[in-house]
Amino acid sequence: MKDSFKELTLAELKAKKDELTKKFFKLRFDMVMGHVENPLEKRTLRRKIARVNTLIHQKSEKGSRISAPADAPGKNG
């Protein structure tokens, strides 16, 4: 089941990213040592981190994006 991260704030998303990254590195270490029950967990953690990164990027861009005027040079000639 996909986790729903969309309702989290930007600060909460960054904290969740740090938490998932630490969990991923611990899992990688455990895989090398051979103490992992579910090897597919590594893939799911990578995908969760990617989802959180995407949401962080979208939320940070949403507030700082400035639209260019329609008659700006460089677009059509």
DRENMAR-537163 format. One record per residue: residue in one letter; x, y, z of N, C-alpha, C in turn. Coordinates in steps of 0.2 Angstrom, whole numbers, plus 2048, in hexadecimal, padded with zeros to 3 digits. Layout:
// DRENMAR-537163
SITE  type   nx   ny   nz  cax  cay  caz   cx   cy   cz
SITE     A    X    Y    Z    X    Y    Z    X    Y    Z
...
// end
This chain:
// DRENMAR-537163
SITE  type   nx   ny   nz  cax  cay  caz   cx   cy   cz
SITE     M  804  7FA  800  800  800  800  804  806  800
SITE     K  803  80B  7FC  806  811  7FB  805  815  801
SITE     D  80A  819  804  809  81D  80A  807  824  807
SITE     S  803  827  80A  800  82E  808  804  833  80B
SITE     F  808  836  808  80D  83C  80A  80A  843  808
SITE     K  805  843  804  803  849  801  800  84E  806
SITE     E  7FE  84C  80B  7FB  851  810  800  854  815
SITE     L  806  851  814  80C  853  819  80E  85A  817
SITE     T  811  85E  81B  814  864  81A  81B  863  817
SITE     L  81E  869  815  825  868  812  82A  866  818
SITE     A  829  869  81E  82E  867  823  82D  85F  825
SITE     E  826  85D  825  825  856  827  828  851  821
SITE     L  827  854  81B  82A  850  816  831  84F  816
SITE     K  835  854  818  83C  854  819  83E  84F  81E
SITE     A  83A  84F  824  83C  84B  829  83A  844  827
SITE     K  835  843  824  833  83C  821  839  839  81D
SITE     K  83B  83E  818  841  83C  814  847  839  818
SITE     D  849  83D  81D  84E  83B  821  84D  835  825
SITE     E  847  834  827  846  82D  82A  846  827  826
SITE     L  843  828  820  843  823  81B  84A  821  818
SITE     T  84E  827  818  855  826  815  859  822  81A
SITE     K  859  824  821  85C  820  826  85A  819  826
SITE     K  853  818  825  851  811  825  854  80D  81F
SITE     F  854  810  81A  857  80D  814  85E  80B  815
SITE     F  862  810  817  869  80E  818  86A  808  81D
SITE     K  866  808  823  866  803  827  864  7FC  824
SITE     L  85F  7FC  820  85D  7F6  81C  863  7F4  817
SITE     R  866  7F9  814  86C  7F7  810  871  7F3  814
SITE     F  873  7F6  81A  878  7F3  81E  876  7EC  820
SITE     D  86F  7EB  822  86D  7E5  824  86D  7E0  81E
SITE     M  86C  7E2  818  86C  7DD  813  873  7DB  811
SITE     V  878  7DF  812  87F  7DC  811  880  7D7  817
SITE     M  87E  7D9  81D  87F  7D4  822  87B  7CE  822
SITE     G  876  7CE  81E  871  7C8  81D  86C  7C7  822
SITE     H  86A  7CD  825  864  7CC  82A  85E  7CF  828
SITE     V  85C  7CE  822  856  7D1  81F  851  7CC  81E
SITE     E  84B  7CD  820  845  7C9  81F  842  7CA  819
SITE     N  841  7D0  817  83D  7D2  811  842  7D6  80C
SITE     P  845  7D3  807  84A  7D6  803  846  7DC  7FE
SITE     L  840  7DB  7FD  83C  7E0  7F9  83B  7E6  7FD
SITE     E  83C  7E7  803  83B  7ED  807  840  7F2  804
SITE     K  846  7F0  802  84A  7F5  7FF  847  7F9  7F9
SITE     R  844  7F6  7F5  841  7F9  7EF  83B  7FD  7F1
SITE     T  837  7FB  7F6  831  7FF  7F8  834  806  7FC
SITE     L  839  805  800  83C  80B  803  83F  810  7FE
SITE     R  842  80D  7F9  845  812  7F4  83F  816  7F0
SITE     R  83A  812  7EF  834  815  7EC  830  81A  7F0
SITE     K  830  819  7F7  82D  81E  7FC  831  824  7FC
SITE     I  838  823  7FC  83D  829  7FC  83C  82D  7F6
SITE     A  83B  82A  7F0  83A  82D  7EA  833  831  7EA
SITE     R  82E  82E  7ED  827  832  7ED  828  838  7F2
SITE     V  82C  837  7F7  82C  83D  7FC  831  842  7F8
SITE     N  836  840  7F5  83A  845  7F1  836  849  7EC
SITE     T  832  846  7E9  82D  849  7E4  829  84E  7E7
SITE     L  826  84C  7EC  821  851  7F0  825  857  7F3
SITE     I  82B  856  7F5  82F  85B  7F8  831  860  7F2
SITE     H  832  85D  7EC  834  861  7E7  82E  865  7E4
SITE     Q  828  862  7E4  822  865  7E2  820  86B  7E7
SITE     K  820  86A  7ED  81E  86F  7F2  823  874  7F3
SITE     S  82A  873  7F2  82F  879  7F2  82E  87D  7EC
SITE     E  82D  87A  7E6  82C  87E  7E0  826  881  7DF
SITE     K  820  87F  7E2  81A  882  7E2  81A  889  7E4
SITE     G  81D  88A  7EA  81E  891  7ED  823  896  7EA
SITE     S  828  893  7E7  82D  897  7E4  82D  898  7DC
SITE     R  828  895  7D9  828  895  7D2  825  89C  7CF
SITE     I  829  89F  7CB  826  8A6  7C8  825  8A4  7C1
SITE     S  81F  8A6  7BE  81E  8A5  7B7  820  8AA  7B3
SITE     A  823  8A8  7AD  826  8AD  7A9  820  8B0  7A5
SITE     P  821  8B7  7A3  81C  8BA  79F  81B  8B6  798
SITE     A  815  8B7  795  814  8B3  78F  818  8B6  789
SITE     D  81A  8BD  789  81E  8C0  784  825  8BF  785
SITE     A  828  8BB  789  82F  8BA  78B  833  8B8  785
SITE     P  838  8BB  784  83C  8B9  77E  83F  8B2  77F
SITE     G  841  8AE  77A  844  8A8  77A  83F  8A2  77A
SITE     K  839  8A3  77A  834  89D  77A  832  89C  772
SITE     N  830  8A1  76F  82E  8A0  768  832  8A4  763
SITE     G  838  8A6  765  83C  8A9  760  840  8AE  762
// end
